Amino acid sequence: MSGLLVAGTTSDAGKSVVTTGLCRALARRGVRVAPYKAQNMSNNSMVVLDADGRGAEIGRAQWIQALAARATPEPAMNPVLLKPGSDRRSHVVVMGHPAGEVHATDFVDGRRHLAVAAHAAYDDLAARYDVVVAEGAGSPAEINLRSSDYVNMGLAQHAGLPTVVVGDIDRGGVFAAFYGTLGLLDDADQRLVAGFVVNKFRGDLGLLRPGLDEIERRTDRRVFGVLPWHPDLWLDSEDALDLEGRRVASTTATRRVAVVRFPRISNFTDVDALGLEPDLDVVFASTPAGISDADLVVLPGTRATIADLAWLRERGLDAAVLAHARAGRPVLGICGGCQMLGREIADPDGVEGGAQTVPGLGLLDATTTFVAEKVLRLHEPAGYEIHHGRFDGERGRGMVTGTMVHGALEDDANRDAFLRSALDVPSRASFPAARERRLDLLGDLVEEHLDVDALLELAR
Protein backbone atom coordinates (compact mmCIF):
# COMPACT_ATOMS: atom_id res chain seq x y z
CA MET A 1 0.00 0.00 0.00
CA SER A 2 1.18 3.55 -0.76
CA GLY A 3 -0.52 6.45 0.95
CA LEU A 4 -0.29 9.64 2.93
CA LEU A 5 -2.55 11.19 5.57
CA VAL A 6 -3.08 14.95 5.45
CA ALA A 7 -4.18 15.97 8.95
CA GLY A 8 -4.74 19.46 10.34
CA THR A 9 -4.31 21.39 13.55
CA THR A 10 -7.98 22.45 13.36
CA SER A 11 -11.00 22.26 11.14
CA ASP A 12 -10.60 24.56 8.11
CA ALA A 13 -6.79 24.55 8.46
CA GLY A 14 -6.39 23.68 4.80
CA LYS A 15 -6.52 19.87 4.67
CA SER A 16 -8.85 19.88 1.66
CA VAL A 17 -6.71 22.42 -0.19
CA VAL A 18 -3.48 20.49 0.37
CA THR A 19 -5.10 17.15 -0.49
CA THR A 20 -6.63 18.55 -3.67
CA GLY A 21 -3.40 20.25 -4.73
CA LEU A 22 -1.37 17.09 -4.12
CA CYS A 23 -3.85 15.06 -6.16
CA ARG A 24 -3.43 17.42 -9.13
CA ALA A 25 0.37 17.62 -8.75
CA LEU A 26 0.76 13.82 -8.59
CA ALA A 27 -1.66 13.24 -11.46
CA ARG A 28 0.45 15.55 -13.61
CA ARG A 29 3.41 13.25 -12.92
CA GLY A 30 1.55 10.25 -14.19
CA VAL A 31 0.83 8.83 -10.73
CA ARG A 32 -2.48 7.00 -10.44
CA VAL A 33 -3.73 8.81 -7.35
CA ALA A 34 -7.03 8.59 -5.46
CA PRO A 35 -8.38 10.94 -2.79
CA TYR A 36 -9.95 9.51 0.34
CA LYS A 37 -11.69 10.72 3.47
CA ALA A 38 -12.86 8.03 5.88
CA GLN A 39 -15.64 10.18 7.32
CA ASN A 40 -16.90 13.52 6.16
CA MET A 41 -19.39 15.55 8.19
CA SER A 42 -21.05 17.83 5.69
CA ASN A 43 -24.35 18.70 4.09
CA ASN A 44 -22.46 19.52 0.89
CA SER A 45 -22.59 16.33 -1.14
CA MET A 46 -22.53 15.04 -4.69
CA VAL A 47 -24.02 12.12 -6.58
CA VAL A 48 -21.70 9.54 -8.17
CA LEU A 49 -22.26 6.04 -9.51
CA ASP A 50 -21.55 2.98 -7.37
CA ALA A 51 -20.21 -0.36 -8.64
CA ASP A 52 -23.73 -1.40 -9.66
CA GLY A 53 -24.35 1.78 -11.64
CA ARG A 54 -26.75 3.19 -9.06
CA GLY A 55 -26.68 6.75 -7.82
CA ALA A 56 -24.63 7.13 -4.64
CA GLU A 57 -23.74 10.07 -2.39
CA ILE A 58 -20.31 11.29 -1.25
CA GLY A 59 -18.91 14.52 0.16
CA ARG A 60 -18.42 17.11 -2.54
CA ALA A 61 -14.83 17.73 -1.41
CA GLN A 62 -13.86 14.20 -2.38
CA TRP A 63 -15.67 14.58 -5.70
CA ILE A 64 -13.61 17.69 -6.44
CA GLN A 65 -10.43 15.93 -5.30
CA ALA A 66 -11.19 13.07 -7.70
CA LEU A 67 -11.46 15.61 -10.53
CA ALA A 68 -8.12 17.03 -9.45
CA ALA A 69 -6.65 13.50 -9.48
CA ARG A 70 -8.21 12.85 -12.91
CA ALA A 71 -9.89 9.83 -11.38
CA THR A 72 -13.52 8.69 -11.53
CA PRO A 73 -15.31 9.70 -8.30
CA GLU A 74 -16.70 6.71 -6.39
CA PRO A 75 -18.20 5.90 -2.97
CA ALA A 76 -14.97 4.36 -1.64
CA MET A 77 -13.37 7.81 -1.73
CA ASN A 78 -15.73 8.92 1.06
CA PRO A 79 -17.17 5.73 2.55
CA VAL A 80 -18.85 7.43 5.53
CA LEU A 81 -20.75 10.70 5.19
CA LEU A 82 -22.50 12.20 8.21
CA LYS A 83 -25.16 14.79 7.36
CA PRO A 84 -26.08 16.83 10.46
CA GLY A 85 -29.81 16.96 11.10
CA SER A 86 -29.42 18.75 14.43
CA ASP A 87 -26.70 19.53 16.97
CA ARG A 88 -26.95 15.98 18.36
CA ARG A 89 -28.15 13.84 15.46
CA SER A 90 -26.64 13.06 12.07
CA HIS A 91 -27.94 11.04 9.15
CA VAL A 92 -25.45 8.40 8.07
CA VAL A 93 -24.48 7.52 4.51
CA VAL A 94 -22.26 4.43 4.07
CA MET A 95 -20.70 3.67 0.68
CA GLY A 96 -23.05 6.14 -0.91
CA HIS A 97 -26.37 4.98 0.54
CA PRO A 98 -28.47 5.88 3.63
CA ALA A 99 -27.59 3.82 6.71
CA GLY A 100 -29.62 5.18 9.61
CA GLU A 101 -28.57 7.79 12.14
CA VAL A 102 -25.91 8.36 14.75
CA HIS A 103 -26.56 10.33 17.94
CA ALA A 104 -24.17 12.23 20.18
CA THR A 105 -24.96 9.79 22.99
CA ASP A 106 -23.61 6.82 21.00
CA PHE A 107 -20.80 8.63 19.21
CA VAL A 108 -18.25 6.00 20.33
CA ASP A 109 -20.11 2.67 20.36
CA GLY A 110 -22.43 3.59 17.50
CA ARG A 111 -19.59 4.09 15.03
CA ARG A 112 -17.60 0.87 15.28
CA HIS A 113 -19.27 -0.60 12.19
CA LEU A 114 -18.50 2.61 10.34
CA ALA A 115 -14.80 2.17 11.04
CA VAL A 116 -14.91 -1.32 9.52
CA ALA A 117 -16.57 -0.01 6.35
CA ALA A 118 -14.21 2.96 6.09
CA HIS A 119 -11.02 0.94 6.46
CA ALA A 120 -12.24 -1.68 3.98
CA ALA A 121 -12.84 1.11 1.46
CA TYR A 122 -9.33 2.47 2.00
CA ASP A 123 -7.81 -0.98 1.49
CA ASP A 124 -9.79 -1.36 -1.74
CA LEU A 125 -8.55 1.98 -3.12
CA ALA A 126 -4.98 1.26 -2.08
CA ALA A 127 -5.07 -2.01 -4.00
CA ARG A 128 -6.21 -0.25 -7.19
CA TYR A 129 -4.20 3.00 -7.16
CA ASP A 130 -0.51 3.87 -6.96
CA VAL A 131 -1.04 6.35 -4.12
CA VAL A 132 -3.99 7.26 -1.89
CA VAL A 133 -3.96 10.78 -0.43
CA ALA A 134 -6.19 10.61 2.63
CA GLU A 135 -7.66 13.71 4.25
CA GLY A 136 -8.23 13.70 7.98
CA ALA A 137 -11.07 15.43 9.81
CA GLY A 138 -10.88 18.14 12.43
CA SER A 139 -7.72 17.58 14.44
CA PRO A 140 -5.86 14.32 15.16
CA ALA A 141 -5.35 15.55 18.73
CA GLU A 142 -8.99 15.25 19.83
CA ILE A 143 -7.89 13.08 22.75
CA ASN A 144 -11.45 12.58 24.00
CA LEU A 145 -12.30 10.77 20.75
CA ARG A 146 -9.07 8.89 20.05
CA SER A 147 -10.38 5.50 21.22
CA SER A 148 -13.02 5.48 18.48
CA ASP A 149 -11.09 7.42 15.82
CA TYR A 150 -10.91 5.89 12.37
CA VAL A 151 -10.44 9.10 10.38
CA ASN A 152 -7.14 10.53 11.64
CA MET A 153 -4.51 8.54 13.54
CA GLY A 154 -6.83 5.54 13.73
CA LEU A 155 -6.67 5.40 9.93
CA ALA A 156 -2.93 6.08 9.97
CA GLN A 157 -2.40 3.15 12.34
CA HIS A 158 -4.64 0.89 10.26
CA ALA A 159 -2.69 1.50 7.03
CA GLY A 160 0.70 2.56 8.40
CA LEU A 161 0.28 6.00 6.84
CA PRO A 162 2.93 8.68 7.24
CA THR A 163 1.14 11.87 8.31
CA VAL A 164 1.68 15.54 7.58
CA VAL A 165 -0.07 18.14 9.72
CA VAL A 166 -1.38 21.33 8.08
CA GLY A 167 -1.64 24.56 10.07
CA ASP A 168 -3.32 27.85 9.11
CA ILE A 169 -0.84 30.62 9.92
CA ASP A 170 -3.44 33.27 9.05
CA ARG A 171 -5.22 32.41 12.31
CA GLY A 172 -2.06 32.95 14.35
CA GLY A 173 -0.32 30.53 16.71
CA VAL A 174 0.63 28.01 14.06
CA PHE A 175 3.87 26.92 15.76
CA ALA A 176 2.10 26.32 19.05
CA ALA A 177 -0.57 24.39 17.16
CA PHE A 178 2.03 22.17 15.50
CA TYR A 179 3.90 21.56 18.74
CA GLY A 180 0.74 21.00 20.78
CA THR A 181 -0.78 18.64 18.23
CA LEU A 182 2.30 16.45 18.26
CA GLY A 183 2.61 16.64 22.04
CA LEU A 184 -0.94 15.41 22.65
CA LEU A 185 -0.47 12.26 20.59
CA ASP A 186 0.71 9.05 22.23
CA ASP A 187 4.05 7.58 21.22
CA ALA A 188 2.66 5.20 18.60
CA ASP A 189 0.78 8.00 16.84
CA GLN A 190 3.72 10.41 17.12
CA ARG A 191 5.93 7.96 15.25
CA LEU A 192 3.66 8.29 12.20
CA VAL A 193 3.84 12.11 12.06
CA ALA A 194 6.47 12.97 9.45
CA GLY A 195 6.20 16.74 9.44
CA PHE A 196 4.20 19.88 8.78
CA VAL A 197 2.81 22.18 6.09
CA VAL A 198 2.15 25.86 6.75
CA ASN A 199 -0.93 27.22 4.95
CA LYS A 200 -2.17 30.74 4.06
CA PHE A 201 1.11 32.58 4.60
CA ARG A 202 1.29 36.28 3.74
CA GLY A 203 4.54 38.22 3.92
CA ASP A 204 8.29 37.71 3.85
CA LEU A 205 9.34 34.08 4.05
CA GLY A 206 12.68 35.21 5.46
CA LEU A 207 10.91 36.46 8.60
CA LEU A 208 9.19 33.09 8.98
CA ARG A 209 12.35 31.01 8.48
CA PRO A 210 13.64 31.15 12.10
CA GLY A 211 10.31 29.76 13.31
CA LEU A 212 10.39 26.96 10.73
CA ASP A 213 13.92 26.04 11.76
CA GLU A 214 13.00 26.05 15.45
CA ILE A 215 9.88 23.88 15.05
CA GLU A 216 11.98 21.40 13.09
CA ARG A 217 14.61 21.38 15.84
CA ARG A 218 12.11 20.99 18.68
CA THR A 219 10.04 18.26 17.03
CA ASP A 220 12.74 16.52 14.97
CA ARG A 221 10.36 16.68 12.02
CA ARG A 222 10.61 18.69 8.86
CA VAL A 223 8.41 21.38 7.37
CA PHE A 224 7.53 20.24 3.86
CA GLY A 225 6.68 23.72 2.66
CA VAL A 226 4.75 26.95 3.09
CA LEU A 227 1.68 27.56 0.93
CA PRO A 228 0.95 31.25 0.35
CA TRP A 229 -2.39 32.91 0.79
CA HIS A 230 -3.91 33.45 -2.65
CA PRO A 231 -7.04 35.51 -3.43
CA ASP A 232 -8.27 33.04 -6.07
CA LEU A 233 -7.65 29.95 -3.97
CA TRP A 234 -11.02 28.50 -2.98
CA LEU A 235 -12.89 25.38 -3.91
CA ASP A 236 -16.57 24.91 -4.69
CA SER A 237 -16.42 21.94 -2.32
CA GLU A 238 -15.76 23.90 0.87
CA ASP A 239 -18.23 23.69 3.72
CA ALA A 240 -20.31 26.45 5.31
CA LEU A 241 -17.81 27.66 7.94
CA ASP A 242 -17.43 30.97 6.13
CA LEU A 243 -20.07 31.50 3.49
CA GLU A 244 -19.36 35.23 3.37
CA GLY A 245 -15.80 34.43 2.36
CA ARG A 246 -17.15 32.87 -0.84
CA ARG A 247 -18.36 36.21 -2.12
CA VAL A 248 -16.56 37.37 -5.26
CA ALA A 249 -16.63 41.16 -5.40
CA SER A 250 -17.59 42.59 -8.78
CA THR A 251 -17.05 46.17 -9.85
CA THR A 252 -19.37 45.76 -12.83
CA ALA A 253 -22.38 44.17 -11.11
CA THR A 254 -25.75 45.46 -12.24
CA ARG A 255 -27.91 42.91 -10.42
CA ARG A 256 -27.97 41.80 -6.79
CA VAL A 257 -28.66 38.16 -5.86
CA ALA A 258 -29.61 37.36 -2.25
CA VAL A 259 -29.24 33.72 -1.16
CA VAL A 260 -31.15 32.87 2.02
CA ARG A 261 -28.70 31.45 4.53
CA PHE A 262 -30.67 28.64 6.15
CA PRO A 263 -29.30 27.28 9.45
CA ARG A 264 -29.07 23.83 7.84
CA ILE A 265 -28.09 24.99 4.36
CA SER A 266 -26.87 22.23 2.05
CA ASN A 267 -25.33 22.12 -1.39
CA PHE A 268 -24.86 25.88 -1.32
CA THR A 269 -22.36 25.38 -4.16
CA ASP A 270 -25.42 25.65 -6.41
CA VAL A 271 -24.91 29.42 -6.41
CA ASP A 272 -21.13 29.41 -6.95
CA ALA A 273 -21.66 29.64 -10.70
CA LEU A 274 -23.73 32.80 -10.18
CA GLY A 275 -20.88 34.22 -8.11
CA LEU A 276 -18.59 34.03 -11.13
CA GLU A 277 -20.83 36.24 -13.23
CA PRO A 278 -19.41 39.79 -13.46
CA ASP A 279 -22.90 41.30 -13.71
CA LEU A 280 -24.07 39.73 -10.43
CA ASP A 281 -23.34 40.62 -6.81
CA VAL A 282 -24.15 37.43 -4.86
CA VAL A 283 -24.64 37.74 -1.08
CA PHE A 284 -25.95 35.47 1.68
CA ALA A 285 -28.83 36.92 3.71
CA SER A 286 -30.55 35.96 6.95
CA THR A 287 -32.81 38.98 7.56
CA PRO A 288 -35.67 40.58 5.61
CA ALA A 289 -33.49 43.66 5.04
CA GLY A 290 -30.91 41.44 3.39
CA ILE A 291 -33.27 40.54 0.55
CA SER A 292 -35.34 43.72 0.35
CA ASP A 293 -33.33 45.28 -2.47
CA ALA A 294 -32.36 42.07 -4.27
CA ASP A 295 -33.10 41.55 -7.95
CA LEU A 296 -33.17 37.77 -7.46
CA VAL A 297 -33.85 35.78 -4.27
CA VAL A 298 -32.58 32.20 -4.06
CA LEU A 299 -33.90 29.65 -1.57
CA PRO A 300 -31.14 26.99 -1.61
CA GLY A 301 -31.10 23.41 -0.45
CA THR A 302 -31.43 22.45 3.21
CA ARG A 303 -30.95 19.26 5.20
CA ALA A 304 -34.13 20.00 7.20
CA THR A 305 -36.77 21.61 5.00
CA ILE A 306 -39.56 21.86 7.59
CA ALA A 307 -37.31 23.17 10.38
CA ASP A 308 -35.72 25.77 8.09
CA LEU A 309 -39.14 26.83 6.79
CA ALA A 310 -40.11 27.48 10.43
CA TRP A 311 -36.91 29.50 10.85
CA LEU A 312 -37.81 31.49 7.72
CA ARG A 313 -41.16 32.38 9.27
CA GLU A 314 -39.72 33.17 12.71
CA ARG A 315 -37.44 35.79 11.16
CA GLY A 316 -40.09 37.33 8.92
CA LEU A 317 -38.23 36.20 5.83
CA ASP A 318 -41.33 34.45 4.49
CA ALA A 319 -43.16 37.77 4.19
CA ALA A 320 -40.12 39.33 2.51
CA VAL A 321 -39.93 36.51 -0.06
CA LEU A 322 -43.67 36.75 -0.74
CA ALA A 323 -43.46 40.52 -1.20
CA HIS A 324 -40.52 40.09 -3.55
CA ALA A 325 -42.44 37.59 -5.68
CA ARG A 326 -45.67 39.61 -5.68
CA ALA A 327 -43.71 42.60 -6.93
CA GLY A 328 -42.89 40.55 -10.02
CA ARG A 329 -39.25 39.97 -9.12
CA PRO A 330 -37.71 36.52 -9.65
CA VAL A 331 -37.44 33.82 -6.97
CA LEU A 332 -35.52 30.59 -7.46
CA GLY A 333 -35.99 27.59 -5.14
CA ILE A 334 -33.59 24.65 -5.31
CA CYS A 335 -34.46 21.26 -3.77
CA GLY A 336 -35.49 22.12 -0.18
CA GLY A 337 -36.04 25.71 -1.28
CA CYS A 338 -38.23 24.46 -4.12
CA GLN A 339 -40.31 22.42 -1.66
CA MET A 340 -40.90 25.52 0.45
CA LEU A 341 -42.40 27.31 -2.56
CA GLY A 342 -45.34 24.87 -2.76
CA ARG A 343 -48.66 24.80 -0.92
CA GLU A 344 -47.89 22.03 1.57
CA ILE A 345 -45.08 19.86 2.93
CA ALA A 346 -46.05 16.53 4.50
CA ASP A 347 -43.78 14.24 6.49
CA PRO A 348 -46.14 11.45 7.61
CA ASP A 349 -43.35 9.05 8.67
CA GLY A 350 -41.12 11.57 10.42
CA VAL A 351 -38.26 11.33 7.92
CA GLU A 352 -37.01 14.73 9.07
CA GLY A 353 -37.49 13.98 12.74
CA GLY A 354 -41.23 14.15 13.48
CA ALA A 355 -44.47 13.31 11.69
CA GLN A 356 -46.13 16.57 10.64
CA THR A 357 -47.69 18.53 7.80
CA VAL A 358 -47.02 22.25 7.36
CA PRO A 359 -48.13 24.90 4.86
CA GLY A 360 -45.59 26.11 2.34
CA LEU A 361 -45.24 29.62 0.93
CA GLY A 362 -47.91 28.94 -1.70
CA LEU A 363 -46.04 30.52 -4.59
CA LEU A 364 -46.31 27.31 -6.61
CA ASP A 365 -49.31 24.98 -6.92
CA ALA A 366 -47.44 21.93 -5.66
CA THR A 367 -47.08 19.62 -2.67
CA THR A 368 -44.16 17.70 -1.16
CA THR A 369 -44.36 14.36 0.65
CA PHE A 370 -41.33 12.92 2.44
CA VAL A 371 -40.64 9.20 2.13
CA ALA A 372 -37.87 7.04 3.55
CA GLU A 373 -36.26 6.10 0.23
CA LYS A 374 -33.83 8.77 -0.98
CA VAL A 375 -33.65 9.82 -4.63
CA LEU A 376 -30.02 9.86 -5.90
CA ARG A 377 -29.87 10.71 -9.58
CA LEU A 378 -27.40 12.28 -12.03
CA HIS A 379 -28.57 14.62 -14.82
CA GLU A 380 -27.07 15.60 -18.14
CA PRO A 381 -25.48 17.93 -19.13
CA ALA A 382 -25.15 18.94 -15.47
CA GLY A 383 -26.95 18.46 -12.19
CA TYR A 384 -28.00 15.85 -9.69
CA GLU A 385 -30.83 15.05 -7.27
CA ILE A 386 -30.47 14.19 -3.57
CA HIS A 387 -33.77 14.27 -1.67
CA HIS A 388 -36.35 12.37 0.37
CA GLY A 389 -39.17 14.73 -0.57
CA ARG A 390 -41.36 13.90 -3.56
CA PHE A 391 -42.34 17.20 -5.19
CA ASP A 392 -45.57 17.07 -7.18
CA GLY A 393 -46.98 20.00 -9.12
CA GLU A 394 -45.98 23.07 -11.09
CA ARG A 395 -42.34 24.17 -11.11
CA GLY A 396 -42.83 27.64 -12.49
CA ARG A 397 -45.33 30.45 -12.22
CA GLY A 398 -44.54 33.89 -13.50
CA MET A 399 -41.13 34.82 -12.12
CA VAL A 400 -41.10 32.02 -9.54
CA THR A 401 -39.04 28.95 -10.49
CA GLY A 402 -38.54 25.72 -8.57
CA THR A 403 -36.20 22.85 -9.33
CA MET A 404 -35.25 19.67 -7.48
CA VAL A 405 -31.97 19.48 -9.41
CA HIS A 406 -28.78 20.71 -7.77
CA GLY A 407 -25.92 21.95 -9.92
CA ALA A 408 -27.93 22.75 -13.05
CA LEU A 409 -26.52 26.30 -13.09
CA GLU A 410 -22.99 24.90 -13.45
CA ASP A 411 -23.85 24.22 -17.09
CA ASP A 412 -23.06 27.43 -18.96
CA ALA A 413 -25.99 27.12 -21.39
CA ASN A 414 -28.51 26.44 -18.60
CA ARG A 415 -27.23 29.38 -16.59
CA ASP A 416 -27.29 31.71 -19.58
CA ALA A 417 -30.91 30.79 -20.36
CA PHE A 418 -31.98 31.32 -16.75
CA LEU A 419 -30.21 34.68 -16.38
CA ARG A 420 -31.66 36.02 -19.61
CA SER A 421 -35.15 34.97 -18.56
CA ALA A 422 -35.01 36.07 -14.91
CA LEU A 423 -32.73 39.11 -14.95
CA ASP A 424 -32.38 40.05 -18.63
CA VAL A 425 -28.59 39.63 -18.47
CA PRO A 426 -26.47 37.07 -20.36
CA SER A 427 -23.92 34.77 -18.83
CA ARG A 428 -20.37 36.04 -19.26
CA ALA A 429 -18.43 33.25 -17.54
CA SER A 430 -17.64 29.56 -17.92
CA PHE A 431 -17.97 27.62 -14.69
CA PRO A 432 -16.28 24.36 -15.85
CA ALA A 433 -13.32 26.36 -17.14
CA ALA A 434 -13.12 28.33 -13.89
CA ARG A 435 -13.12 25.12 -11.82
CA GLU A 436 -10.32 23.65 -13.91
CA ARG A 437 -8.30 26.87 -13.55
CA ARG A 438 -8.67 26.64 -9.76
CA LEU A 439 -7.48 23.04 -9.73
CA ASP A 440 -4.51 23.92 -11.90
CA LEU A 441 -3.71 26.89 -9.67
CA LEU A 442 -3.72 24.56 -6.67
CA GLY A 443 -1.43 22.15 -8.46
CA ASP A 444 0.90 25.01 -9.42
CA LEU A 445 1.09 26.33 -5.86
CA VAL A 446 1.72 22.89 -4.39
CA GLU A 447 4.48 22.16 -6.94
CA GLU A 448 6.12 25.53 -6.34
CA HIS A 449 5.90 25.75 -2.56
CA LEU A 450 5.83 22.16 -1.24
CA ASP A 451 8.44 19.43 -1.62
CA VAL A 452 6.27 17.16 -3.72
CA ASP A 453 9.12 14.76 -4.44
CA ALA A 454 9.68 14.24 -0.71
CA LEU A 455 5.96 13.78 -0.07
CA LEU A 456 5.67 11.25 -2.88
CA GLU A 457 8.67 9.36 -1.55
CA LEU A 458 7.13 9.47 1.91
CA ALA A 459 3.86 8.04 0.58
CA ARG A 460 5.69 5.19 -1.14
N, C-alpha and C positions, 0 to 999 in steps of 0.2 A: 504494500500500500504506500502511496505517496500523497502527502497532504500537509496542510498548514492551517492552524487555527488563528484567526484574527479576533482577538479579544479587545476590550476597551476599559478604560478606567471608570467610565460612566455610560449611561444611555446617551445617545447622540454625540458620542466622542468622535465618530468618523469611521466606525467599523464598516458600514455599508459602502462608504466612499472608497476606502482602501481595498476592500474585497472586490468591488466592481472594477477599480482601476487595475488591480493585479490580474483579474480575469482577462481584461482587454490586452494588457501588456504580454501576458503569457500566450494568449491566442495568436498574437502577431508573430510570435517566435515559433509557431507551429506546434505548440504544446496542446494536447487534447485536455482541456481544463473544464471542470464542472464546479459551479458554486453550490454551496450547501449551508443550510441553517436548520439545526435540529428542531428548534421550536421558535416560531415567530409569534409575537403577540401584537396583532394589528387588525384593524378593520379595513385595511387597504389591500385588497387581494385581486387575483387575476385568474381567469379560467385557462387551463391547459388541457391536453388530452392525456388520459392514463394509458396503461398498456393495452387495455381493451378497446381503446378508441372512444371512451366515454368522457364527458366533460368532468374536470376535476379542478379543485381550488387550491392555490398556493399563495403565499405572500408575494405582493407585487415586487418587492425588492429582489427576491430570488429570480423572478421572471426577467427583470431588467439585467441582473447579473448574468443570466444565461445568454441574453442578447449580446452582452459585452464579451462573453466567452465564445460567441458564435456556436453555441450549443442549443439543442432543442429543449425548451423548458419542460420539466416533468415533475410529477408529485414527489419523487425521491429527493429533489433539491430542497424541499421544505416539507418534510414528512409530518410535522405537527404544527398546526396553525390554531392559535387561541384567539377567538374573536370576542372581546369584552362585551358583555350584555349589561353589566352593572359593575360597581366597584368590587363586588365579591363573587361574581359569577361570570364565567366565560364559556362560550360555545366552542366545542372541540371539533377540529377537522383533522383526520388522520389519513395520510396518503391521498389527500384530495377530496375526501368524502366525509359528511357529518358523522360524528362519533360521540354524541351525548354532550355532557357538560362537566366542568370541573369547578368546584367551589373553593373559596379561600380556606374553609375548614378542613378540606381534605387535599390541600395543596401538595403534601408530601406523599401520603399513601395512595392518593387517587391518580398519581402520575406514573407509577411504576411501569404500567403496560405501555405508556407513551414512550418511555426510555427504550424499551425493547424494540418498538417499531422504528424509532428514530435511528438507533444504532444499526439496525438491519438495513435501513435505507442508505446510511453512510457506507457500509460495507459493500453494498451493491454498486454504488457509484464508483467507489475506489477500485473495484474489479473491472470497471468498464472504461475508466478515464486514466490518463497519465498522472494527473494531479487533481486533487480536490481542495479548493480553497473554502474553508469553513468559516462562517461568521458566528461569533458568539452572541450573547444577549446580555444587555445590562452590563454588569461587572462580574468578573470571575471571583471577586473577593466578597461576595455576599455570603458571609460565613454562616448565617442562620439557615441558608438553603443548600449548603454544600452537600449534605448527606443525600439529597434527592436530585442533585444537579446532573443533567445529561446534555447540557447545551454548551457549557464552558469547559472547566477542567475535568468534569465527568466524561465529556466526549474526548478530550485530549488523552485521558488515561485509557479510555476504551481503545483508541486507535493509535496510541503512541505519538500524538501529534505535537511537533514543536509549535510553540505559541509566541506570537508577537502581540504586545499590548499597545493600543493606540490611545493617545491622550490629546485632548483639545486644549492647546495653549491659549486660545482666545478667551477661555473662561478664567484663566489664571490658575496658579498652583499646580502646573503640570508635573513638575519634578517631585513634589510631595505626593501627588497621585500615583506616579510610577512607583516610587519607593514604598508607599503605603500598600499599594496593591500587591506587590511582591511579598512584603513583610507579613501580610495577613494569610498568605497561602501556607499550607503545611509543606514539609520537606519534599514529599513526593510530587506535589503539584509545582513547587518552585523549580524542580529539576527540568520540567518541560518548558519553562519560560526562557526563550532564547534572547529576547530583547524588546526594543521599543520603537514606536514610530510617533513622531510629533506631528500633529495636524493643525491646520489653520494658522500658520505662523505669518505674522506681518512684521516687517522691519529688517534690520541688519543681522544677517546670520552670524557675523563676527561677534556681536554682542551676546548671542545665544551660546556660542561655542564653549565657553568655560563651564556652563551648566551641563551641556551634553557630556563633556569630558568627566565632570564630577559624578554624574549619575552612572556613567559606565564604570568608574573606579569603585564607587560604593556598592554597586550591585553585581559587578563582574559580568555584566551583560552589555551588549553593544546597542547603539542606536542605529537602526537601519536607514534612517533618513528623516528629513523634515519636509512635509508637504506645505506649500504656501497657501495662504488664503487667496481665493480667486473669486471675483464677482460673478462669473458665469458657471461656477461649480455647484450645481444642485441637480438632483435626480427627481424624475417624476414618480419615484417609488417611495420617497421619504414619508414618514408618518406625521401625525398632526401635532407634534410638539411645538412647532412654530409656523403656523399657517401664514401669519403676516409676513414672515421672511420669504415666502414664495412669491410675493408681489413683484412684478417686473414693471418698474416705473417707465412710463412712456411720455415723451414730450409732445407727441403728435396726437394723443388720444382725443377723439371727438365724442365717444360714447362711454358711459360708466356702467359697469356690470357689478351688481351686488350679489354675492353668494352667501346665503344664510348659513351661519356657522352653528350647525346643530351640536349639542353636547356629545352625541354619539355618531358624529359624521363619519361616513365611510366612502371609500373610493372617490375622495375629493380630487384625485388626479383627472377626473372628467373635465375640469375647467382649466387645466394647465394649458391646453391648446389655445383657449381663449386668451390666456395671459401672454401668449407670444404675439398676438395681433397688435400692431402698432397703433391702430385706431381705437383700441379698447383699454380702459383703465379698470382692472379687475380687483375688487376688494372683498374681504370677508366681513360680514355684518351680523351683529347679534342684538340690535335694537331697531325700533321702528325708524328712528332718525337715520340709521345707516342705510336704509333702502329708499328713503323718501325721495331722493333726487336721482335715483338710478334710472337708466334707460332700459335695462334688462335686469330682472330678478331671477336668480337661479335657486331652486330648492334641490340640493344634491342628495346623494344617497345617505342612508342612516342604518345603523345596525338595529335600531329600535324605533320603528316608524310611529307606533302609537304613543310611546313615551315622549318622543321628540315633537310630535304634533301637540301634545299637552304643553310642552315647554314653549312652543310657538305661541300658543294661546295665552299662557301665563304672562308672557312678555309683551303682549299686544301686537306681535308681529303678524298674526293672522289678519287683523284688520288692515294693517299696512299693505300686505300682499293683495288682499281683496280690493283695496282702494287703487292700488297700482294697476290691477287687471281691469277694473271698471273704468279707468281712465283711458283704456285702449292701449296701454303699454305692455310689452311682451313679458310673459312669465314662462320659464322652462323648468319642468320637474323631471328629475332623473331617478328612476327606481323608487326608493322610499319617498322622495319628493313628488314623484308622479302619483303614487298612491294617495298622498295627502290631498292632491287636487280633486279627487273624486268625491262622490256624495257620502260614501260610507266605507269604513274599514272594519272587517269582522275577523276576530281571532277566536273561534269557538273552542279550539283545543288548547289554548294557552301557549302557542308556539313562542310568543314573545314574552312569556312569563305569567300570564293570567288571562283566563277566558273573558272576553269582553267584546263589545261592539261600540264603535264611536263614530260620530259624524265627521266627514272630511270637510274640506273648504268649499266644496260644491261648485268649483269652477269647471269641472268636466262631468258629464253624465256617465259616471262609471262607478263600479264598486270593486273592493279588494277583499279577498278571503284568504287567510293564512292557512296553509296546510303543512304537515310535517315534512313531506318530501321537498327537497330543495331543487330548483331549476338551475342547472349549470350548462350554459350553452355558448358556443362561439359563433360570431357573425362575420360575414364578409361584406365589404372589404375591411371593415374594422368594427370592433365592439364585442361585447360579451354580456351574458345575463347571469346574475347570482341573486336569487331571491326565493323566499318561501311564499310570498304573497302572489295570488293569482289575480291579475288585474283584468277586469272585464268591462268594456265600454269604449266610449270615444276617447281618442288620444289627442284631439285638437279641437279647439273652438275659438274662433277669432284669433287673438294674439296669444292664447294660452296653449302650450304644447307640453304633452307628457310622453315620456318614453321609458321603457323598462330596460333599455340597452345602455350599459356603461360603455364609455370609450368611443362612441360613434363620432364625436367631434374631432378625434385624432385623425380621421380621414379628411384630407384637405378638401376634397370635393363636397363631402357632406357638410363640413363646417362653412364652406363658402356659400352653399345653398341656404343654410340656416341664417347666416348673418345677413345675406341680401334680403331674405324674407322678413326677418324680425327687426333689423336695425338699419336696413338700406345701406349697408357698407359691405364691400367685398373682402374676402380673405386676402391678406398680403403676407402670409407666412406658410412655411411647410413644416408641420410638426414632425413627421418621420425624419426629415433631414436634420432638424434641430436636435432630436434625440441622439442621432448618430454623431453629430458634432460634439455633444456633451460626452458621449462615451469615448470618443477619440481624444478629447481634451483630457479626460481622466487618465487614459492610457499614456498620453504625452507627459503629464505631470508626474505620474508614478515612475515612468522610465527616466525622467530627468532628475528627480529628487530622491528616489529610493534606490537602494542597491538590489535591483531585481535579480541579478545573477546570484547574489548571496541568498536571497529568499527562495529562489528556485532550488538551489543546492540544499538549502535547509529542508525544503519540502521533500526532497528525494532521499 
